[in-house]
Amino acid sequence: MNGSWANFFPYFAGAFKIIVLGIGAYLAIKWHFDEERRVREAEGVVFDKPSAMKKLAMILAFPVFLVILILLVIYATNWFLD
């Protein structure tokens, strides 16, 4: 059974699951923060706008975290299956 797709399926399925759940969690958290911001702005609380560097850091942090998480899942799956 060496080299068959069944040997590699847990890696791809686990990585796919982590990607989908990670994106869903990110969007859920973002929605909650945006909703709180909208409610506070309606009450009259003023927020300062994030700088360009902070926006860039937020944009780059998510993909890097996702790649690290995928590699961790693949490594952990390999460790559990051996």
N, C-alpha and C positions, 0 to 999 in steps of 0.2 A: 504494500500500500504506500510505498515511498513515492513522493512526487505527485500524489493525487490532490485534487481540489479539497478533499475532506481534511487534509492536514493543514491547509491554509485558511479554511473558512472561519475558524474561531478568531483569528487575527483580524480579518476584514470585518466580520460582524461586530466584534467588540469595538473596533475603532469607529465604525459607522454609528453604532449606538452611542458612543461617547460624544461624537460630533453632533448628532441630532439632539441629544439631551443638553449638551453644552450650549448650543445655539438657542434652544428653547428656554433654558435658564437665563441666559444673557438677555433675551428679549423680554422675559417676564420681569426681571429686575429693572431693566431700563424703563418698561412701561410704568412700574410703580413709582420710580423716581420722577418720571415726566408728569405723572398724574399728581403727585405731591407738589411739584413745582407749579403746575397749572392752578391748583387750589390755592396755594400761597400767593401767587401773583394776583388771583382774583380777590384775595383779601387785602391786597395792597403791599405785601412784603416785596422789597426790591432785591433781586439777585444780581451779583456781578457776573459778567460773561467770562467764561474760561479763556485763557490766553491760547495762542496758536500752539505753543509748545505743549501745553496740557492736552489740547485736542489731539495732537500728533502722538503723544505718549499713550493716550487712551485707545487710539486707533491701532497702534502697533502692539500694544500689550495683549489684546485678545487673541490674535493669530499665534503669537509666540506661546502663550499659555496653552492654546489648543494643540499645537504641535507637540509640546512637552507632554501634555496629557495623553495624546495618541501613542507616543513612544513608550510612555509608562504602561499603558494598557497592553501594548504588544509585548513588552518585556515581562509583565506580570502573567500574561496568558502563557507565554513560553515557559515561564518558571513553574506555573501550576500544571501544565500538560506533561512536563518532563518528569 
